[in-house]
């Protein structure tokens, strides 16, 4: 791994002092890490966890009360679903910043339950936009995925639709309304449902071989801490309509499996419905609108009142013609020791 492969994405970081912030899907892996990061810095006026699972909210509230007793009165837990536009609009009253992390994310689940996926990922994004436009929200950052670029599965297609909704929302908000932007990144090391804890659990259960869909498969990897820092810095950078794509390393799935269980053989089980061999975060067609910063790429929007002067001031430069940012063509790679270090850092 090169020295630049583990980036902190800290600069510039958004100042949230005195802000009222709401995160949808706030009890998920990202939401929990985001809340802890925000509470560890200059305190916001109010931080609202919006999700539909009361048990997860209760467990999270108890955990945070112990960890941040002096700041707990700034936390709010709001039961609701992004599918419910009226409930969402109630939650967004007097909110300044929204981080939209709620989504159905498991590829096979989305393939088997397409209506549910569309309701949450597409109509949910529409509801966030409408509620943001009807209230006093100033900024919305929506979490996307590498699977939204050239999608071949419903999850990716639904997140592409969500991204398009968020970008187009800037045309509706006018000069004084909410601004909307997107952060797009790859697989999160150690998050709930990711392959690292899955393999670790299999090893604990004593499996004789680890299942590998295809030995050629590669993926982008990012840590939860990096993802949170990327969102916070993108809040500071955004003017509305941008898709922020971090520079993060790739890893072969076979190398990952050998790191988790060096002595276990691999069982090739074939690619699941909706899976790709390699993921893409920026396509050749997007490259025409993409600029590069030291730690990330920015896909610039085609909206009427947008210009990139704020990015040029930071040294942004256009990417090469025909540029493609894919996990198999990446300049930065994780090896086994790199992954082990990142997993240890997460555990610590």
TORVO-615872 format. One line per 2 residues: number of its first residue (from 1); their letters; for each residue x, y, z negated of C-alpha. Coordinates in nm, 3 decimals. Last residue first. Layout:
REM residues N
NUM) A) X Y Z  ...
REM end
This chain:
REM residues 348
348) XX) -0.876 -0.059 -1.861  -1.079 -0.302 -1.650
346) XX) -1.084 -0.056 -1.358  -0.708 -0.005 -1.378
344) XX) -0.660 -0.384 -1.388  -0.873 -0.420 -1.074
342) XX) -0.669 -0.149 -0.903  -0.339 -0.313 -0.997
340) XX) -0.461 -0.654 -0.877  -0.567 -0.499 -0.547
338) XX) -0.224 -0.349 -0.492  -0.053 -0.676 -0.590
336) XX) -0.258 -0.867 -0.334  -0.197 -0.632 -0.044
334) XX) -0.395 -0.320 0.037  -0.362 -0.163 0.380
332) XX) -0.327 0.187 0.523  -0.304 0.275 0.894
330) XX) -0.651 0.135 0.960  -0.723 -0.040 1.288
328) XX) -0.903 -0.342 1.137  -1.111 -0.137 0.891
326) XX) -1.227 0.108 1.155  -1.173 0.480 1.207
324) XX) -1.198 0.539 1.581  -1.035 0.830 1.762
322) XX) -1.120 0.859 2.133  -0.979 1.211 2.156
320) XX) -0.747 1.276 1.864  -0.884 1.417 1.539
318) XX) -0.948 1.790 1.511  -0.756 1.982 1.242
316) XX) -0.860 2.096 0.895  -0.603 2.316 0.719
314) XX) -0.809 2.425 0.420  -0.911 2.751 0.588
312) XX) -1.020 2.542 0.885  -1.265 2.363 0.655
310) XX) -1.430 2.684 0.535  -1.439 2.807 0.896
308) XX) -1.635 2.503 1.006  -1.947 2.664 1.139
306) XX) -2.312 2.577 1.091  -2.609 2.798 1.182
304) XX) -2.754 2.592 1.466  -2.691 2.237 1.359
302) XX) -2.458 1.994 1.533  -2.296 1.861 1.217
300) XX) -1.927 1.810 1.142  -1.791 1.463 1.070
298) XX) -1.532 1.534 0.801  -1.227 1.315 0.751
296) XX) -1.059 1.273 0.415  -0.746 1.312 0.199
294) XX) -0.518 1.539 0.401  -0.801 1.693 0.603
292) XX) -0.916 1.575 0.943  -1.186 1.705 1.173
290) XX) -1.465 1.514 1.346  -1.720 1.635 1.601
288) XX) -1.571 1.466 1.908  -1.477 1.171 1.687
286) XX) -1.845 1.085 1.633  -1.859 0.930 1.981
284) XX) -1.540 0.731 1.917  -1.692 0.594 1.598
282) XX) -1.614 0.697 1.240  -1.676 0.467 0.941
280) XX) -1.636 0.131 1.112  -1.647 -0.213 0.951
278) XX) -1.478 -0.527 1.077  -1.604 -0.882 1.133
276) XX) -1.960 -0.758 1.105  -2.244 -0.899 0.897
274) XX) -2.616 -0.880 0.981  -2.692 -1.249 0.933
272) XX) -2.406 -1.417 0.744  -2.072 -1.487 0.908
270) XX) -1.956 -1.846 0.884  -1.894 -2.077 0.586
268) XX) -1.514 -2.115 0.597  -1.413 -2.284 0.271
266) XX) -1.093 -2.144 0.124  -0.846 -2.328 -0.099
264) XX) -0.793 -2.226 -0.464  -0.444 -2.175 -0.604
262) XX) -0.408 -1.798 -0.565  -0.756 -1.724 -0.705
260) XX) -0.838 -1.352 -0.721  -0.539 -1.244 -0.512
258) XX) -0.582 -1.529 -0.263  -0.948 -1.430 -0.214
256) XX) -0.852 -1.067 -0.147  -0.588 -1.171 0.103
254) XX) -0.847 -1.385 0.284  -1.091 -1.092 0.293
252) XX) -0.834 -0.879 0.470  -0.786 -0.538 0.310
250) XX) -0.835 -0.182 0.424  -0.715 0.139 0.262
248) XX) -0.902 0.466 0.200  -0.908 0.801 0.376
246) XX) -1.245 0.932 0.266  -1.536 1.012 0.499
244) XX) -1.739 1.329 0.433  -2.047 1.368 0.653
242) XX) -2.122 1.739 0.682  -2.469 1.887 0.727
240) XX) -2.452 2.166 0.468  -2.181 2.402 0.345
238) XX) -1.997 2.134 0.154  -1.654 2.168 -0.006
236) XX) -1.749 2.191 -0.375  -2.007 1.913 -0.356
234) XX) -1.751 1.716 -0.154  -1.511 1.741 -0.450
232) XX) -1.769 1.589 -0.684  -1.868 1.316 -0.439
230) XX) -1.508 1.218 -0.370  -1.429 1.212 -0.742
228) XX) -1.719 0.971 -0.799  -1.609 0.744 -0.516
226) XX) -1.247 0.748 -0.633  -1.350 0.645 -0.983
224) XX) -1.571 0.369 -0.843  -1.273 0.233 -0.651
222) XX) -1.254 0.224 -0.271  -1.203 -0.055 -0.021
220) XX) -1.251 -0.074 0.357  -1.315 -0.425 0.488
218) XX) -1.150 -0.689 0.704  -1.273 -1.026 0.838
216) XX) -1.036 -1.247 1.039  -1.071 -1.545 0.802
214) XX) -1.449 -1.553 0.859  -1.728 -1.605 0.602
212) XX) -1.496 -1.719 0.326  -1.636 -1.931 0.042
210) XX) -1.386 -1.993 -0.240  -1.295 -2.358 -0.307
208) XX) -1.319 -2.609 -0.595  -1.553 -2.399 -0.808
206) XX) -1.479 -2.392 -1.181  -1.750 -2.160 -1.312
204) XX) -1.485 -1.906 -1.414  -1.348 -1.911 -1.057
202) XX) -1.695 -1.852 -0.917  -1.742 -1.554 -1.150
200) XX) -1.414 -1.402 -1.033  -1.517 -1.451 -0.669
198) XX) -1.845 -1.267 -0.728  -1.671 -1.000 -0.937
196) XX) -1.445 -0.928 -0.635  -1.716 -0.974 -0.368
194) XX) -1.935 -0.680 -0.466  -2.277 -0.724 -0.626
192) XX) -2.218 -0.486 -0.917  -1.912 -0.275 -0.845
190) XX) -1.565 -0.423 -0.895  -1.398 -0.261 -0.598
188) XX) -1.647 -0.052 -0.401  -1.688 -0.147 -0.036
186) XX) -1.668 0.140 0.212  -1.738 0.514 0.217
184) XX) -1.977 0.778 0.349  -2.049 1.100 0.158
182) XX) -2.337 1.302 0.300  -2.447 1.666 0.294
180) XX) -2.764 1.868 0.230  -2.810 2.238 0.158
178) XX) -3.115 2.362 -0.031  -3.280 2.684 0.076
176) XX) -3.150 3.037 0.120  -3.059 3.047 0.491
174) XX) -3.338 2.819 0.603  -3.412 2.476 0.456
172) XX) -3.553 2.308 0.764  -3.244 2.297 0.985
170) XX) -3.043 2.174 0.688  -3.284 1.880 0.659
168) XX) -3.150 1.751 0.992  -2.828 1.636 0.824
166) XX) -3.015 1.456 0.545  -3.262 1.287 0.780
164) XX) -2.979 1.171 1.007  -2.796 1.021 0.709
162) XX) -3.112 0.840 0.596  -3.163 0.699 0.946
160) XX) -2.802 0.578 0.942  -2.873 0.431 0.598
158) XX) -3.170 0.239 0.737  -2.965 0.112 1.030
156) XX) -2.687 -0.003 0.798  -2.931 -0.190 0.572
154) XX) -3.111 -0.328 0.874  -2.800 -0.488 1.019
152) XX) -2.600 -0.418 1.335  -2.513 -0.057 1.255
150) XX) -2.278 0.148 1.476  -2.180 0.362 1.174
148) XX) -2.429 0.315 0.887  -2.243 0.004 0.764
146) XX) -1.961 0.229 0.641  -2.201 0.343 0.373
144) XX) -2.395 0.650 0.259  -2.433 0.841 -0.066
142) XX) -2.641 1.158 -0.038  -2.521 1.494 -0.164
140) XX) -2.792 1.753 -0.229  -2.723 2.119 -0.308
138) XX) -2.929 2.422 -0.418  -3.244 2.266 -0.563
136) XX) -3.510 2.524 -0.651  -3.810 2.314 -0.553
134) XX) -4.010 2.243 -0.237  -3.705 2.185 -0.015
132) XX) -3.548 1.942 -0.261  -3.876 1.750 -0.295
130) XX) -3.902 1.723 0.082  -3.541 1.609 0.118
128) XX) -3.561 1.354 -0.163  -3.886 1.222 -0.018
126) XX) -3.731 1.177 0.325  -3.441 0.989 0.167
124) XX) -3.687 0.759 -0.010  -3.877 0.710 0.315
122) XX) -3.557 0.583 0.476  -3.371 0.384 0.209
120) XX) -3.652 0.288 -0.026  -3.947 0.228 0.206
118) XX) -3.726 0.102 0.489  -3.562 -0.162 0.267
116) XX) -3.898 -0.275 0.131  -4.036 -0.324 0.481
114) XX) -3.726 -0.516 0.589  -3.728 -0.777 0.311
112) XX) -3.530 -1.070 0.454  -3.274 -0.857 0.641
110) XX) -3.257 -0.613 0.348  -3.185 -0.895 0.106
108) XX) -2.917 -1.034 0.339  -2.739 -0.694 0.350
106) XX) -2.754 -0.604 -0.020  -2.786 -0.226 -0.053
104) XX) -3.140 -0.121 -0.145  -3.081 0.245 -0.222
102) XX) -3.070 0.511 -0.495  -2.749 0.719 -0.490
100) XX) -2.887 1.065 -0.410  -2.680 1.318 -0.602
98) XX) -2.898 1.623 -0.661  -2.775 1.965 -0.774
96) XX) -2.960 2.270 -0.909  -3.259 2.115 -1.085
94) XX) -3.530 2.353 -1.215  -3.806 2.112 -1.102
92) XX) -3.648 1.807 -0.942  -3.819 1.548 -1.166
90) XX) -4.168 1.671 -1.076  -4.081 1.652 -0.705
88) XX) -3.961 1.296 -0.750  -4.286 1.194 -0.915
86) XX) -4.483 1.348 -0.629  -4.267 1.180 -0.365
84) XX) -4.293 0.827 -0.503  -4.062 0.609 -0.291
82) XX) -3.768 0.763 -0.478  -3.894 0.573 -0.782
80) XX) -3.940 0.714 -1.130  -3.852 0.689 -1.496
78) XX) -3.662 1.002 -1.602  -3.385 0.979 -1.858
76) XX) -3.256 1.318 -1.971  -2.911 1.398 -2.102
74) XX) -2.810 1.736 -2.247  -2.901 1.623 -2.600
72) XX) -2.642 1.347 -2.565  -2.356 1.593 -2.544
70) XX) -2.236 1.584 -2.904  -2.291 1.208 -2.933
68) XX) -2.092 1.126 -2.616  -1.978 0.760 -2.638
66) XX) -2.234 0.633 -2.890  -2.526 0.818 -2.732
64) XX) -2.394 0.711 -2.392  -2.426 0.339 -2.472
62) XX) -2.771 0.378 -2.626  -2.894 0.577 -2.328
60) XX) -2.751 0.325 -2.080  -2.928 0.036 -2.252
58) XX) -3.257 0.230 -2.252  -3.217 0.328 -1.888
56) XX) -3.139 -0.029 -1.787  -3.452 -0.149 -1.968
54) XX) -3.667 0.127 -1.818  -3.578 0.033 -1.459
52) XX) -3.715 0.285 -1.207  -3.436 0.539 -1.184
50) XX) -3.363 0.910 -1.234  -3.081 0.996 -1.476
48) XX) -3.096 1.369 -1.545  -2.797 1.577 -1.656
46) XX) -2.870 1.917 -1.811  -2.673 2.234 -1.879
44) XX) -2.359 2.073 -1.741  -2.062 2.010 -1.969
42) XX) -1.708 2.094 -1.859  -1.561 1.747 -1.807
40) XX) -1.608 1.405 -1.969  -1.987 1.427 -1.937
38) XX) -1.953 1.454 -1.559  -1.724 1.152 -1.539
36) XX) -1.950 0.943 -1.763  -2.257 1.031 -1.555
34) XX) -2.079 0.947 -1.229  -1.956 0.610 -1.355
32) XX) -2.307 0.511 -1.463  -2.456 0.634 -1.139
30) XX) -2.202 0.451 -0.923  -2.268 0.115 -1.087
28) XX) -2.646 0.163 -1.094  -2.842 0.331 -1.374
26) XX) -2.860 0.666 -1.193  -3.039 0.540 -0.886
24) XX) -3.122 0.903 -0.824  -2.884 1.150 -0.988
22) XX) -3.010 1.484 -1.119  -2.795 1.783 -1.214
20) XX) -2.875 2.109 -1.395  -2.569 2.332 -1.380
18) XX) -2.414 2.516 -1.676  -2.062 2.405 -1.591
16) XX) -2.072 2.186 -1.282  -1.757 2.321 -1.120
14) XX) -1.702 2.117 -0.804  -1.358 1.966 -0.763
12) XX) -1.116 2.091 -0.498  -0.920 1.879 -0.526
10) XX) -0.995 1.558 -0.717  -0.998 1.313 -0.427
8) XX) -0.781 1.082 -0.647  -0.608 0.909 -0.361
6) XX) -0.478 0.554 -0.381  -0.355 0.484 -0.029
4) XX) -0.126 0.789 -0.021  0.172 0.609 -0.172
2) XX) 0.142 0.340 0.091  0.000 0.000 0.000
REM end
